[in-house]
């Protein structure tokens, strides 16, 4: 018989350490979902702004509010992260940077660029 280690009864999520590539992949999925969900409010705001001077003022007032600024910060981060992670995946599909150290480095760069855009948008919008 094969001697097997006993399986854990529960998973302690605080002790699981995900590699940077997993965090980038998770962020890529989250940013894609946010971009999809942001389409409806974004199109509504565009329609409202194009209705006339009153609609433009309403859309601008909403985007100047705290909720609107938070929406714009989230939109800036999700768009930037999705683009950077998507370019990383495209390069991996072209067999560029597929070794483990290069893949980890490209994941760290794409994560860092996304975080940099997040902080820049926070500074510029708040």
Rosetta silent file (secondary structure, phi, psi, omega in degrees, C-alpha in Angstrom):
SEQUENCE: XXXXXXXXXXXXXXXXXXXXXXXXXXXXXXXXXXXXXXXXXXXXXXXXXXXXXXXXXXXXXXXXXXXXXXXXXXXXXXXXXXXXXXXXXXXXXXXXXXXXXXXXXXXXXXXXXXXXXXXXXXXXXX
SCORE:     score description
SCORE:     0.000 S_00000001
   1 L     0.000  151.200  178.231    0.000    0.000    0.000 S_00000001
   2 L   -87.220  133.186  178.285    1.026    3.590   -0.626 S_00000001
   3 L   -83.130  113.062 -178.597    1.604    5.695    2.446 S_00000001
   4 L  -109.721  147.346  175.148   -0.431    8.900    1.954 S_00000001
   5 L   -74.679  143.975  178.914   -0.491   12.027    4.003 S_00000001
   6 L   -66.955  139.556  178.969   -3.882   12.690    5.575 S_00000001
   7 L   -73.254  149.783  178.614   -5.906   15.267    3.707 S_00000001
   8 L   -69.246  145.458  179.783   -6.789   18.458    5.523 S_00000001
   9 L   -76.359  -33.351  179.874  -10.212   18.570    7.052 S_00000001
  10 L  -142.991  160.591  176.235  -10.617   22.265    6.211 S_00000001
  11 L  -102.613  122.815  175.973   -8.734   24.877    4.238 S_00000001
  12 L   -89.097  100.714 -174.344   -7.390   27.771    6.243 S_00000001
  13 L   -64.511  -20.173  178.334   -7.590   30.560    3.650 S_00000001
  14 L   -74.346  -19.072 -176.890   -5.347   32.798    5.734 S_00000001
  15 L   -99.001   -9.611 -179.935   -2.457   30.364    5.318 S_00000001
  16 L   -78.620  127.406  179.775   -2.706   29.857    1.556 S_00000001
  17 L  -110.671  108.535  178.856   -0.057   31.890   -0.267 S_00000001
  18 L   -83.744  142.023  175.388   -0.917   32.509   -3.906 S_00000001
  19 L   -72.548  165.013 -176.438    1.923   33.309   -6.319 S_00000001
  20 H   -62.065  -31.106  178.748    1.940   36.653   -8.114 S_00000001
  21 H   -64.804  -35.364  178.091    0.820   34.960  -11.333 S_00000001
  22 H   -69.727  -38.442  178.281   -2.343   33.764   -9.601 S_00000001
  23 H   -65.522  -38.719  178.386   -3.059   37.259   -8.259 S_00000001
  24 H   -66.439  -41.846  178.386   -2.660   38.733  -11.754 S_00000001
  25 H   -63.014  -43.452  177.577   -4.969   36.082  -13.182 S_00000001
  26 H   -63.677  -43.745  177.471   -7.549   36.733  -10.482 S_00000001
  27 H   -63.668  -34.988  177.750   -7.280   40.484  -11.023 S_00000001
  28 H   -63.301  -41.879  178.876   -7.674   39.982  -14.781 S_00000001
  29 H   -69.048  -43.892  179.780  -10.946   38.158  -14.219 S_00000001
  30 H   -63.584  -42.837  179.865  -12.222   40.665  -11.661 S_00000001
  31 H   -66.293  -35.477  176.797  -11.329   43.612  -13.898 S_00000001
  32 H   -65.131  -41.298  177.834  -13.097   41.975  -16.839 S_00000001
  33 H   -65.283  -42.480  179.407  -16.263   41.490  -14.808 S_00000001
  34 H   -64.088  -41.311  178.423  -16.100   45.086  -13.562 S_00000001
  35 H   -62.491  -39.715  178.126  -15.616   46.402  -17.104 S_00000001
  36 H   -65.205  -44.577 -179.112  -18.616   44.398  -18.265 S_00000001
  37 H   -70.766  -24.207  179.987  -20.774   45.624  -15.378 S_00000001
  38 H   -80.121  -10.056  179.562  -19.591   49.218  -15.914 S_00000001
  39 H   -60.816  -46.995 -176.557  -20.918   49.233  -19.479 S_00000001
  40 H   -62.569  -52.235  178.318  -24.512   49.931  -18.463 S_00000001
  41 H   -65.103  -34.091  178.606  -23.816   52.890  -16.147 S_00000001
  42 H   -65.392  -42.757  177.535  -21.215   54.233  -18.561 S_00000001
  43 H   -68.215  -36.479  177.178  -23.625   54.135  -21.486 S_00000001
  44 H   -63.614  -42.973  178.504  -26.360   55.676  -19.340 S_00000001
  45 H   -64.094  -39.969  177.680  -24.024   58.517  -18.359 S_00000001
  46 H   -63.481  -45.163  178.512  -23.045   59.040  -21.989 S_00000001
  47 H   -61.547  -43.950 -179.898  -26.681   59.112  -23.076 S_00000001
  48 H   -62.944  -40.542 -179.039  -27.546   61.506  -20.267 S_00000001
  49 H   -69.138  -28.042 -178.750  -24.632   63.799  -21.143 S_00000001
  50 H   -87.739   -3.749 -179.081  -25.665   63.897  -24.808 S_00000001
  51 L   -72.233  -26.348 -178.979  -29.287   64.832  -24.074 S_00000001
  52 L   153.031 -173.403 -177.591  -28.478   68.504  -23.649 S_00000001
  53 H   -60.921  -38.287  179.191  -27.020   71.014  -21.229 S_00000001
  54 H   -66.670  -44.416  178.924  -29.122   69.788  -18.287 S_00000001
  55 H   -63.528  -39.515  177.255  -28.194   66.164  -18.870 S_00000001
  56 H   -62.613  -43.057  179.103  -24.535   67.082  -19.225 S_00000001
  57 H   -64.113  -39.922  177.492  -24.665   68.983  -15.948 S_00000001
  58 H   -63.840  -45.886 -179.533  -26.346   66.011  -14.240 S_00000001
  59 H   -63.753  -41.864  179.289  -23.777   63.546  -15.573 S_00000001
  60 H   -66.503  -38.266  178.103  -20.933   65.830  -14.581 S_00000001
  61 H   -64.734  -40.903  179.768  -22.405   66.340  -11.112 S_00000001
  62 H   -67.122  -40.922  179.412  -22.714   62.585  -10.613 S_00000001
  63 H   -69.207  -20.944  177.236  -19.150   61.971  -11.785 S_00000001
  64 H   -84.660  -13.605  179.463  -17.967   64.686   -9.381 S_00000001
  65 L   -74.281  170.957  179.939  -19.637   62.981   -6.421 S_00000001
  66 H   -63.195  -40.900  178.840  -17.821   60.478   -4.225 S_00000001
  67 H   -65.446  -39.933  178.998  -19.624   57.534   -5.852 S_00000001
  68 H   -66.288  -41.062  177.828  -18.787   58.837   -9.304 S_00000001
  69 H   -65.254  -40.983  176.525  -15.131   59.311   -8.426 S_00000001
  70 H   -62.341  -40.880  176.268  -14.982   55.825   -6.955 S_00000001
  71 H   -59.865  -45.041 -179.356  -16.575   54.509  -10.162 S_00000001
  72 H   -67.396  -38.050  176.848  -13.947   56.332  -12.261 S_00000001
  73 H   -64.660  -45.280  177.378  -11.066   55.072  -10.111 S_00000001
  74 H   -62.642  -38.726  178.747  -12.371   51.518  -10.393 S_00000001
  75 H   -66.323  -42.350  179.235  -12.834   51.950  -14.126 S_00000001
  76 H   -64.010  -45.263  179.741   -9.295   53.299  -14.570 S_00000001
  77 H   -65.289  -45.873 -175.580   -7.762   50.456  -12.569 S_00000001
  78 H   -66.092  -38.380  177.766   -9.812   47.737  -14.209 S_00000001
  79 H   -66.391  -45.787 -179.723   -9.095   49.006  -17.705 S_00000001
  80 H   -64.179  -48.195 -178.322   -5.366   49.376  -17.034 S_00000001
  81 H   -64.026  -40.615 -179.117   -5.015   46.028  -15.274 S_00000001
  82 H   -65.056  -39.394  178.166   -7.060   44.229  -17.911 S_00000001
  83 H   -67.233  -48.389 -177.813   -4.924   45.690  -20.711 S_00000001
  84 H   -64.538  -44.053  178.737   -1.594   44.947  -19.007 S_00000001
  85 H   -68.311  -35.658  177.613   -2.583   41.418  -17.990 S_00000001
  86 H   -65.907  -40.938  175.856   -4.071   40.809  -21.434 S_00000001
  87 H   -64.016  -37.053  176.790   -0.847   41.895  -23.132 S_00000001
  88 H   -62.266  -43.667  179.651    1.036   39.577  -20.800 S_00000001
  89 H   -66.183  -39.817  177.174   -1.192   36.674  -21.781 S_00000001
  90 H   -61.595  -41.708  176.797   -0.780   37.507  -25.472 S_00000001
  91 H   -64.514  -38.689  176.919    2.997   37.445  -25.063 S_00000001
  92 H   -64.794  -36.105  176.811    2.754   34.121  -23.256 S_00000001
  93 H   -65.839  -27.396  177.257    0.652   32.784  -26.146 S_00000001
  94 L   -88.619    9.805  179.402    3.471   33.817  -28.488 S_00000001
  95 L    63.650   34.465  175.064    5.895   31.854  -26.262 S_00000001
  96 L  -105.144  119.618  177.811    7.604   35.004  -25.013 S_00000001
  97 L    75.063   39.666 -177.253    8.528   34.826  -21.334 S_00000001
  98 L   -90.525  -11.266  176.928    7.171   31.360  -20.639 S_00000001
  99 L   -70.377  155.579 -173.448    9.920   30.269  -18.273 S_00000001
 100 H   -58.595  -46.089  178.917    8.963   30.493  -14.624 S_00000001
 101 H   -64.699  -38.592  179.122   11.223   33.423  -13.644 S_00000001
 102 H   -69.327  -38.272  178.893   10.173   35.438  -16.711 S_00000001
 103 H   -65.792  -40.303  177.227    6.486   34.649  -16.153 S_00000001
 104 H   -65.819  -39.743  179.724    6.740   35.754  -12.531 S_00000001
 105 H   -66.009  -43.215  179.978    8.563   38.938  -13.554 S_00000001
 106 H   -67.043  -33.965  176.236    5.979   39.808  -16.219 S_00000001
 107 H   -66.391  -41.642  178.950    3.197   39.163  -13.726 S_00000001
 108 H   -65.291  -38.172  179.123    4.872   41.454  -11.196 S_00000001
 109 H   -66.397  -45.474 -179.533    5.310   44.162  -13.838 S_00000001
 110 H   -66.267  -37.167  176.254    1.682   43.983  -14.963 S_00000001
 111 H   -65.974  -43.159  179.697    0.496   44.016  -11.345 S_00000001
 112 H   -64.550  -40.625  177.950    2.767   46.942  -10.546 S_00000001
 113 H   -65.353  -39.274  177.135    1.601   48.945  -13.551 S_00000001
 114 H   -63.886  -41.111  178.599   -2.029   48.339  -12.600 S_00000001
 115 H   -68.371  -36.049  177.553   -1.374   49.481   -9.040 S_00000001
 116 H   -63.165  -42.193  177.311    0.504   52.537  -10.342 S_00000001
 117 H   -65.056  -38.275  177.154   -2.515   53.505  -12.458 S_00000001
 118 H   -58.722  -49.079 -179.799   -4.748   52.969   -9.427 S_00000001
 119 H   -67.073  -39.145  177.945   -2.683   55.362   -7.314 S_00000001
 120 H   -63.342  -41.289  179.280   -2.382   57.927  -10.117 S_00000001
 121 H   -68.788  -34.604  175.218   -6.145   57.893  -10.647 S_00000001
 122 H   -63.653  -41.913 -179.978   -6.714   58.288   -6.906 S_00000001
 123 H   -67.096  -43.771 -175.552   -4.384   61.284   -6.826 S_00000001
 124 H   -74.007  -32.190 -174.565   -5.871   62.881   -9.944 S_00000001
 125 H   -96.390  -16.863 -179.060   -9.530   62.278   -9.123 S_00000001
 126 L  -108.544    0.000    0.000   -9.566   62.918   -5.409 S_00000001
